[in-house]
Amino acid sequence: MGPVRSTGARIGAVLAVAVLCLGFAPTAGADRGPATSGRAPLEPVSPGVHPTPFSVGGAHGTQSSLNWAGYATSGATFSTVTGSWSQPAVSCSGRSLAAFWVGLDGYSASDPSVEQIGTDSDCAGRGRPSYYAWFEMYPSALVVLPPAYPVAPGDTLTATVAVDGSGYLLVLVDAGRWTYGTVQTPATRPLDASAEWIAEAPTSCHGASCTVVKLADFGAVGFAGAEADGAPVSSFAYDQIDMATRSGKKLKASTSSLGPTGSSFTVSWLHS
């Protein structure tokens, strides 16, 4: 994993790379602490719940999940994951949710945590669209970023999750508008056993009972610059994940093959 620099140097380096890649100057400084104001427009949901169930696949297999679509890499220990997407607009006809994020851990049922940061395109009460950013150190509760970090359809988001000593640096950049960063330290050390780039139907949990929420019609979302430890998805043992109904007879969201660089793909909504 290489040497870990001090927190200040680490967050500065990650933000500098994000700015360099996107070619702009951020309009807000990095926030070193968690967001404490603002809350989800809907009741708390968890984008961090493990994808389930899996179908059988090989090192470059296609998997099916009730709640995830996108790509996941495994078979190594990862220290950094990054990726970009354009925030999709939702077409609303009722209450539904769609989350877009990058993260470490959680791909295997034996890996009990997910360190992730991303955005939502939701249909709130009376079918009104709602867009916001968040991070989550699952199984801890999701934290919605405050109103100073707004998200709108068409925004280009770049997210990074990186190991930072005993904690994790989570950074989200909204091109030309703002930059958010926080360092979070989990109570138990995660495994760093996978990296993910995901479009998700979030899961609402009440005690031990969890239900996958209706997937909002986001059309399609394209991920680019999808890399782990500085290398594209295609450099690792990876799985392409489609989101399917419980019966497996119908896809809710389909994931394209990787692009020529091995670091881009598209997830397309099919139904809720």
CORVEN-V599614 format. One line per field, one symbol per residue. ss: DSSP state (H for helix, E for strand, C for the rest). phi: phi as a letter, one per 20 degrees, with the letter a starting at -180 (. if undefined). psi: psi as a letter, one per 40 degrees, with the letter a starting at -180 (. if undefined). A space follows every 10 residues. Layout:
# CORVEN-V599614
ss = ???
phi = ???
psi = ???
This chain:
# CORVEN-V599614
ss = CCCCCCHHHH HHHHHHHHHH HHCCCCCCCC CCCCCCCCCC CCCCCECCCC CCCCCCCCCC CEEEECCEEE EEEECCCCCE EEEEEECCCC ECCCCEECEE EEEECCCCCC CCCEEEEEEE EEECHHHCEE EEEEEEEECC CCEECCCCCC CCCCCEEEEE EEEECCEEEE EEEECCCEEE EEEECCCCCC CCCEEEEEEE CCEEEECCEE EECCECECCE EEEEEEEECC EEHHHCEEEE EEEECCCCCC EEEEECCCCC CCCCEEEEEC CC
phi = .nfdffgfff ffffffffff fembdfebff eedffddnbf fdfgccfefg fbeeefbefc edddcfcdbq ccdbnbdddb cbacbefeed ddcrfacbdc bcadmnfefe decbdbbacc cddeglmefb cadacbdgef ffdeffgfcf ccgnfedcdc ccfcmedced ccddgmdacc bbdcdffcff elebccccdc egdedcmeec cffgfffemb cdeclfcclm cfgffdfcce ddecfffmec eebddffffg emccacddfd ae
psi = eiihiidddd dddddddddd defihieiih heiiheiiii diihiheeii hiiiihiadf ihiiideiha ihiaeihieh iiiiihhiii hheahiihih iiiiiediee heihhiiaii hihahffhih hiiiihghei iihhiieegi hiheihhhih hihgbeahhh hhhhhedihh iihhhidhhi dfeiiihihi hihhhgbehh hhihhigeci hhiifhihfe iideeihihh hihiideeeh hdhihiiiid eeeiihhhhd i.
